[in-house]
């Protein structure tokens, strides 16, 4: 019998309520988020939200190495290359995949019941999308977070155009341009995580949640109960030393340029030899020049916008990155041929014509036929 893409079970509580538990179940691929996973999660989250006996939801990944290391970019690559020059199949799959993913991410951002994400191990790309909007984002001493899309010819999507732009000035741009890896302390400092729970206390935390008093079972009662449990279990002192915060002034100076080419030049010319900064420089140097422009522009465009509008524009751009951009080449070099020698469509950031960026940012659909036109409707409808 084939393994389930997501395992679901329910943990009974001492007061006759239940906690829904969802486990991403593809450890061999570090729980890369497939369309099947997305659809199964969306269906079950909706069911649990409507079940008055379910007081909270717990989301984790199987295998012990990763919560979720990103989206299923190999499936995207196969759809892009399957039709040769005909991009109709690629567009159809990309539209279905990203529409479902962003609708799920938005549901998590607006979920009424306590939703706890156990963000242990690697959390990247699509995993960040599942984590970012959760009510209780739990990191461990082993958590490693990143948005490294510049390495594959994409850009930080899954709503990152919205939440990266709301970080301290320049920090979101630096993370997007360099794909910098963050530890648990960094995630807490930047508001990407809420609690530090030692990974050895995983079972203790679930048991404490099962033993908690959820009162009438209303969302307000459940949130109070979950917060009290986390107060007792959190051990923030076990967080690793900060990587980013000690360099905040320096990073802000690097990204203070008037345009993306200036910012990239400052980062690449930086002479500080600390290993974390050097790894970030190397990632930018090897990354997709067109992606650097998309990072910069999307953060500018969504700094003051709504989350709904961010997801709508990201959908259009992500589909275009599949059918018109460098995504296939980036995935080929990193995961298919594994030569790590991508042949990007532009030599460097400075050589990218403004028209190429504008073309990718052009909307694919009129507002009244956008696949995510129902996102955020008061009746909770989804496309």
HELIX and SHEET records of a PDB file:
HELIX    1   1 UNK A   27  UNK A   29  5                                   3    
HELIX    2   2 UNK A   35  UNK A   50  1                                  16    
HELIX    3   3 UNK A   73  UNK A   82  1                                  10    
HELIX    4   4 UNK A   88  UNK A  109  1                                  22    
HELIX    5   5 UNK A  126  UNK A  132  1                                   7    
HELIX    6   6 UNK A  149  UNK A  151  5                                   3    
HELIX    7   7 UNK A  160  UNK A  163  1                                   4    
HELIX    8   8 UNK A  164  UNK A  166  5                                   3    
HELIX    9   9 UNK A  171  UNK A  178  1                                   8    
HELIX   10  10 UNK A  184  UNK A  189  1                                   6    
HELIX   11  11 UNK A  199  UNK A  201  5                                   3    
HELIX   12  12 UNK A  202  UNK A  211  1                                  10    
HELIX   13  13 UNK A  219  UNK A  233  1                                  15    
HELIX   14  14 UNK A  236  UNK A  238  5                                   3    
HELIX   15  15 UNK A  245  UNK A  247  5                                   3    
HELIX   16  16 UNK A  248  UNK A  254  1                                   7    
HELIX   17  17 UNK A  260  UNK A  269  1                                  10    
HELIX   18  18 UNK A  275  UNK A  286  1                                  12    
HELIX   19  19 UNK A  289  UNK A  302  1                                  14    
HELIX   20  20 UNK A  307  UNK A  323  1                                  17    
HELIX   21  21 UNK A  327  UNK A  331  1                                   5    
HELIX   22  22 UNK A  332  UNK A  336  3                                   5    
HELIX   23  23 UNK A  349  UNK A  351  5                                   3    
HELIX   24  24 UNK A  354  UNK A  361  1                                   8    
HELIX   25  25 UNK A  367  UNK A  369  5                                   3    
SHEET    1   A 6 UNK A   6  UNK A  12  0                                        
SHEET    2   A 6 UNK A  18  UNK A  24 -1                                        
SHEET    3   A 6 UNK A  54  UNK A  61  1                                        
SHEET    4   A 6 UNK A 114  UNK A 119  1                                        
SHEET    5   A 6 UNK A 136  UNK A 139  1                                        
SHEET    6   A 6 UNK A 195  UNK A 196  1                                        
SHEET    1   B 3 UNK A  66  UNK A  68  0                                        
SHEET    2   B 3 UNK A 122  UNK A 124  1                                        
SHEET    3   B 3 UNK A 144  UNK A 146  1                                        
END                                                                             
